[in-house]
C-alpha cells in the first residue's frame, strides 16, 4: 500500500514538473503565436503518454488525478504563500479538475494563467518589501511572524 502511495507521489511530481515547464515558458507568454500552441501540444502529449503508458500502474486521466496534480502544483507555485492572494487561488482552483481535460485537448491553460498571475504579483510584493524596509525597524515592539506555510 505504501509503495502505491509513493508511486502516486512520484507520478504526480512528474506531472507537476511537466506542467511547471509549461509555466516557465509562460512567463514570457504573449498569448498568441504558433510557438506557444505547438509547445503546449507537445507538453500535453508527453505528459499524457507518460501517464497512460509509461507508468507501471497506468493511471487513469481523470478528475482525481487532476485534483492531486493541482494541489501539488499550487504548493510548488507559491510554497511559502508570499505572492498569491485568495482571489488568485480561487481563480486557479477553477482548473483543479480540468487538467486531464486540458491534456486530452492538447491545450494547457493552467500554467499560462498561473504565470500571468505571478508575473503581476511578484513586482507588487517587491514594492511592498522595499516600502517596509524603508520604514525601518522598531525593536522595542513585541511582534511575531508566522513562517509555517501550513499555518498561513
NORTA-V497348 format. One line per field, one symbol per residue. ss: DSSP state (2 for helix, 1 for strand, 0 for the rest). psi: psi as a letter, one per 30 degrees, with the letter a starting at -180 (. if undefined). Layout:
BEGIN
ss: ???
psi: ???
END
This chain:
BEGIN
ss: 02222222222222222222222222000000022222222222222222222200000000222222222222222000000002222222200000222222200002222222222222222222222222200000000000000000
psi: eeeeeeeeeeeeeeeeeeeeeeeefffgkfflleeeeeeeeeeeeeeeeeeeffkfgikkjaeeeeeeeeeeeeefeifghfekleeeeeeeffffggeeeeeefhjjeeeeeeeeeeeeeeeeeeeeeeeeeffakjffkjllkkfjfff.
END
